[in-house]
Amino acid sequence: MASARWLLLIADIGGYTDYMRSHRMSLAHAEVNTARLLEKV
C-alpha cells in the first residue's frame, strides 16, 4: 500500500476582534488582509 504525505493547516483568526480594533484607522486594509487569509484557507 502506498503512503502519501498530507499537510493540514489550521488558520487561527481568534484575535480577529483585537486585530480590527488595533487597525481602526485602516479598516479597509485590515478587511482586505483578513479576506486574503480566508481565501487561501
C-alpha positions in Angstrom: 0.0 0.0 0.0 1.4 3.4 -1.0 1.5 6.1 1.6 1.0 9.8 0.9 2.1 12.8 2.9 -0.5 15.5 3.7 -0.3 18.9 5.2 -3.1 20.2 7.4 -3.1 23.9 8.1 -5.5 25.4 10.6 -5.6 29.2 10.4 -6.2 30.8 13.8 -8.3 34.0 13.5 -9.1 34.1 17.2 -7.6 37.5 17.5 -9.8 39.0 14.8 -11.6 41.5 17.0 -8.4 42.8 18.6 -6.8 43.0 15.1 -9.8 45.0 13.8 -9.6 47.4 16.8 -5.9 47.9 16.5 -6.3 48.7 12.8 -9.2 51.0 13.2 -7.5 53.8 11.2 -7.0 51.4 8.3 -10.2 49.4 8.5 -10.3 48.7 4.7 -6.7 47.5 4.8 -7.5 45.1 7.7 -10.6 43.7 6.0 -8.6 43.1 2.8 -5.9 41.2 4.7 -8.4 39.1 6.5 -10.2 38.3 3.3 -7.0 37.3 1.7 -6.2 35.0 4.6 -9.6 33.3 4.4 -9.4 32.9 0.6 -6.1 31.0 1.0 -7.5 28.6 3.5 
